[in-house]
Amino acid sequence: MGKTFFKELREIKEFYLTDEQRGRLKTMRAVRSALHITGWVLRGMFYKLSPFRRLMLVIGVLLLMNISIDINKEGRSVHSDTALLGGAALVLILILELKDKLLAHDELEAGRRIQESLMPERTPKFDGWSIWLFTRSANEVCGDLVDFLRLDDHRFGVAIADVSGKGLRAALLTAKLQATIRALAFSEPSDGGLGSLISRINAIFHRDSPSNMFASLLYAECSGGEVRIVNAGHLPALVLSNSAVEEMEKGEPALGLAREIQYTERVVQMKNGDLCVLYSDGVTEARNEQGEFFGKERLMKFLLRTPLGQSSSGVPSQVGVSLVAEVDRFIGNASPADDLSLILVKRE
């Protein structure tokens, strides 16, 4: 119960307080800090209400203050209709706010179900490869994308992307980006190069997205023992081979930052037992209750001490599940700061 209470308090501070206010709290003593937090939260709550509900709140509080004054003047308990009216006004605000929350929750839940229906299976089968895909939203809907494309009998593609922002806006752009990738990846000539494919995807994303929105994307096609990768502003892929982890190059800017961007295709040869790890910043930027980040160093150390890192044995799904559990242990009772996504591809 105590942990839940303090977790709720942290979430209230995260929601109602600005970065500037949270910075000012660090210079205050405990009592002064508590008073400021209370005032800022009440003010933030008041201004998040609609004008009508603000008026109802003011009326309800004034009516409740009126009965309190009567009690203090008379020195005895009295009954007044103003207290009932004040309480009724506050209850009405709560009912209206709960109604809005439930309606929004139902809409987001429907969106989440649609997102899940668009997700590929978690462990798609492809000869010569073991594949595991995972994504988990920090909120009701997800701004991350993981996808698997069976391009032909000898070639498949995987994509991991992270649309800027959170919530429904990011989720809608994620769905559109997935549709664009699927449409162009199957129609693009295989000899055209992946750089050309991602440039076309970028041009469409730039054209159809708000000017302040962008998306990182890491797209890879696997065939034989060859992995061709294009990185558009995403965290570089990691290749685990012979108990060593190699980080690939960073690549070009994210999608949507400019209309015309030339992307470079990079190739890595994977031997039997090698593992390629694609991940979102929900892994490395996961924070615990002390504000520490999980970080790339912890990720590297985890990969090196897994059975897969010590020999050619192991299954990507086992490594992935263990990695997610490791991140969850690290953050403890802290709320997830971002969506978490992983794609693990092992050459058999």
N, C-alpha and C positions, 0 to 999 in steps of 0.2 A: 504493500500500500504506500509506504514512504517513498519508494523508488518511483512509483507511478506519479505521485504528487509532484515530486521535484522535476520529473520529466515534463509534466504538463506546464509547470512554471517556466521551464526553459523554452518550450514551444511558444508560450505567450510572449516572452521577451523577443524571440526570433521574429514573430509575426508583427508585433506592434511597434517595436523600437527600430529606429534607423541605425545605420552604421555609425553615424556621428554620435548619436546618443549612447550606443554601446561603448564607444571609445571614451566618452566622458565619464562613464561609470567606473572605469579603471582607476580614476584619480580620486574617487570619493570613498569615504569611510562607510561602514555597513549601514548605520542608521540613515544617513543622508542618501545613500544609494537606494535603500528601500523606499524612502519617500519619493524620490525622483522617479523610480520605476512605476510606483503606484500612480503618480500624476500623469506620466507619459502614456501608460497603458489606458487609463480612463479617458484621456484626451484622444488618443488614437481610436479607441472604441467609439467615442461619440462622433467623430468625423467620418467614420466608416458607415454610420447609419444614414439612411435616406433622410431628406429634410423633414418629412412628416413624422418619422420615427424619432428624430431628434426632438421635435416639438413635444411628442408624447412623453419622452423621457423627462424633459424639463418639467412638464406639468405633473407627472407622477411623483418626481422628487419633491417639488414644491408642496404638493398635497400631503405627502408623508411628513415633511418638515413642519407643516401647519399643526398636525395633531401632536407632534413632539413638543412644540411651543406651548400648546394648551395644557399639556400634562405638567410642564415645568412651572407655568404660572399658577395653576390651581394647587399644585402639590399633591395631587391625587390622580388616580386613573380615571379617565373619561372615555366615552365611546363617541366616535365621530364618523360620519359618512365620508369625510375627506380621506381618512386612512384607507377605507375600502376602495374609493375611487383611485387613489394613488397606487395602491397595490394592483388594481385591475389594469391600470395603464401600463405598469411594468410587465405584468403577465402577458398583456397583448403584444408588447414589443418582443418578448421572448417567443411567443407563438409564431409571430410573423418571421422572425429571424430563423427559427427552426424550420418553418415551411420552406423558406428560400434554400436553406442548407440541404434539406432532403431532396428538393427538386434538382438542385445542382448535383447532388450525389448520384441521383438516379441517371441523370444525363451522362455523367462521367463514367458510371458503371457500365452503361450501354456502350460508350466509347471504348472502354477497356476490353469488353467482350469482342468488339469488332477488331481491335488490335490483336487480340489473342488468336482470332480466326485467320488473320493475315500472316501470323508467325509460321515458319516452317517447322517440321518436326525437330525435336531437340537433338536426335542422333540419326541424321540421314545416312543412308547406306550408299557407298560408292566403292567399287573394286579398287583395292590397293591403298585405301585411306580409311582412317577413323576420324569422325567429326563430332564435335559437341558444341551446341549453341545455347546461349543462356542470356536472358535479359530480365531485370527486375526494376520496377518503377519505384521511385522514392515517393510518388504520390499516386493518385488514382489512375492517371494515364501517363504514358511514357514518351519521352522525347528522344530516346535512343532507338536505333534500328539494328537488328541483326537479321540476315537473310541468307538463304542458300538457293542457288540456281543450278539445276541439272541441265547444262547447255547441250550436251550430246552424250554419247556412250563413253567418250574418252576424256571429257572435260567438264569441270564444274566451277562455279564461282561462289564466293562468299563476300558479304559486305557488312561492315559495321560502321555506323554513323551516329553522330550526336548533334542534334539541332539545338541552336542556342535558345536559352530560356527554358521555362518549365510550363507545365499545365497543358490546357487544351490547344493553345495556339501552336506550341511546339509539336504536339501529337498530330495535329492536322498536317503540318508540313512534313512530318516524318512519313505519314501515309502517302503523301504525294511523291516524296522522294523515292520511296520504295516502288511505287508504280512506274516512275520514270526509269529507274534502274532496270526493272524487269522488262520494260518495253524495249529499251535500247540495247540491252545486253544480248538479247536474242536476235535482234535485227542487225546489229553491227557486224560487218565482215570480220572474221577472225584475223585476217592479215592487215586490218586497219590500225591495229595497235590499241592497247588499253588507254594510252594517253589521249587519243582522239575520242574514245568513248567517254571518258570523264570530262573532257572539255565540253562535249555536247550536253552532258548532264548538268554541268555548271551553268551553261548558257540558259538552259530552261529554268533551273532553280533561281538564277538571278532575275530572269524576266518575270517569274510568277510569285516571288516572295517579297514581303515588305523590305524596305531598304535597310532596316536595322537588324535583319535576321540573316544568319549564316549557318552553315552546317559543315562539320568535319566529316570526312569520308575516307575509309580505307577499303579498297576493292581489290580482290585477288582472284585470279583464275589458276586452277591447278590441273596439270595434265602430265601423266607419266611421273617423273620425279621433279618436275619443274613447277615453280610457283612464280607467276608474274603478278607484280603488285604496283598499284598506283596509290599514293598517299596525298590526299587533299586536306592538309591541315590537321590530320588526326595524329594521335600518339603512335609512334613507330611500332611496327610489329616486332616481336621477339622470337628468335629461333633458338631452340634448345637442342644442342647436338654435342654428344660426347662429354656430358657433364659440364658444358659451358654454354652461357647464354650470350647471344649476339643480338644487338639492337640494330635494326635496319635504319636507313636514312630517313630524315624527317619529311621530305617531299615539299610540295608547293602549297600555296594558300588554300584556305577553306573555300567551299562552294558559296557562291553568292556575294563575295567581296568585290568582284569585278566581272564584267560581262564576258571578257575574253581572257582566258588563262590557259597557257600551254602546260600540260601535265606530262611528267616523265614516267615511263614504265621501267621498273626495276625487276631483275630476275634473280631468284635464289634457287639453287639446286638442293633438294632435300634427299638425304639417304634414308634407308629403312631405319625406323626408330626415332627419326628427328621429329620434333614437335614445333609447330608454328602457333604463336599466341597473339591474338588480336584482342584488345581490351579498351574499354572506355575509361574516362577519368573518374568514374564512379568507384573504380578500384583504388587507384593511387591517391585520390583526393578524399577518400573516406576518412572522417575525423572521429576521434574518440571524445570522451567528455572533457578532456583537458585541452582540446583544440589541436592535438597532434594529427598530422596526416599519415595515412598508411605508407604512402610513398613508393617510389620505384625500387628503392633499395630493398625494402621488405619483400616486394614482389619477386625480385631477382633471387633473394635468399630462399624464398619459399620454393621456387621452381628448381633450384639446385639441390634441395634436400628431398625432393619427391622421388619415388622409385623410378619414375620416367626419366629423371635427370641423371640417375646413376646407372641405368642400363636401358636396353631397348624394350624392356617389359613395361607394362602399365597400359592403362586405358584413359583417353582424354576425359571421359565423363568422370572418372574417379578423381583425376587431378582437378578438374573444374569444380566439382562439389566440395572438395577439400579446400580449395582456394576461397570459395565463397564463405565457407565456415570460418576460415582464418580471418577474413575481413570482418565477419560478424563478431567474432571474439574480440577483435581489436577495438571496434567502435563501442562495444558494450551496450549501455543503455542510451547512448546518444542516438538521436534521430538521423536516418540516412540523409546526407546532404545532396545527393544526386543519384540519378539512375545508374545502375550497374549492369554492364554488358560484357560478355566474353564469347569469343570463338576460338576453339582449340582444334587444330588440324594436325593429325599425325600421319606420317608416311609409313605404311606397313611393308 
